[in-house]
């Protein structure tokens, strides 16, 4: 059986860390977001308007490249951020901020619609919900230099879009409150989160 679980959340929410835990403890198959491979990302955080479209286009293509091959996998696959988040949250936010032009937005969404007809959809979602102060703390803790310029306002806008997107999802969603659960530091929180995810997946 092929089961795709979208692990969702804002920048710094803890998606990759959670996926590493679930791979180790439950044997799930991880597919990580290719952040460091994006050749535009460092430039994007320095000049969002100039590099927004190129950066988002790279993520879209790479995400599609993974999803078109996922049928070759067996078992429970964890997707580190979904292609839908790329479109409905990150790219949409950049368009609303004026960093992606109307013309480029139309091209981007047309490309996504062409892709989406051929994509397997997640069976369920694990959403890591975190306030802006928690996200900023997590970003500082992991220490990626290119993320130093991320503003609280940018994270706030993404959080607002995440909440709107989550309300529209038809698939089951497990929400983990990362303001109260720190599975990086706390062993008890780690056990709690692993149990919650295992129970959620079992019921899908």
Residue, then its C-alpha position, 0 to 999 in steps of 0.5 A: x500500500x502506498x500512503x503519502x502523509x504531507x508534513x506541513x508547516x511554516x519555516x522553522x516549524x520542525x518538519x524535517x526534525x519530525x520526519x527524521x524522528x518518524x523514520x527512526x522510530x516508525x520506519x516511515x519513508x522520508x522525502x525531504x524538502x530540497x532547500x539547500x539545493x535551490x540555487x536561488x534561495x540565498x539570493x531570494x532572502x536578500x532580494x525577494x522581488x527579484x528572485x521570488x518567481x525563480x525560487x518558487x519555480x524551482x521548488x515546484x519543478x523539484x516537488x513534481x519530480x518527486x511526486x511523479x516517481x512516488x508510485x515506485x515506493x512502498x509503505x508510508x511516505x512522508x513528504x516534507x512540505x507539499x506541492x500545494x503549500x508551495x502554491x497556496x501559501x508561499x507563492x501566493x504570499x509572494x504574489x500578494x506582496x507584489x514580489x511575483x507579478x500578475x503575469x508570472x503568477x498566471x504562468x506559475x499557476x498554469x504550470x501547477x494545474x498542468x502538473x496537478x492532473x498527474x500527481x498523487x495526493x496525500x492521504x492525510x496531513x500532519x500540520x505543525x502549528x507554531x506562533x511567530x516567536x516559536x518559529x523565530x526561535x527555531x530558525x535561530x536554533x538551526x542556524x541557516x545563515x541564509x534565513x537570517x533575514x526572515x522577518x516576523x511579518x513575513x512569517x505572520x503572513x505565512x501563518x495566516x495563509x496556512x490557517x486558511x489553507x488548512x480550513x479548506x483541506x478535505x483530507x484528514x489533518x493532525x494538528x500538532x501545537x509546537x508552542x507547547x510541544x518541543x520534540x527537539x528538546x523534550x523526550x516526553x514531547x517526542x514520545x507524545x508526538x510519535x504516538x499521536x502520528x502513529x495513531x493518526x496514520x493507523x486510522x487513515 
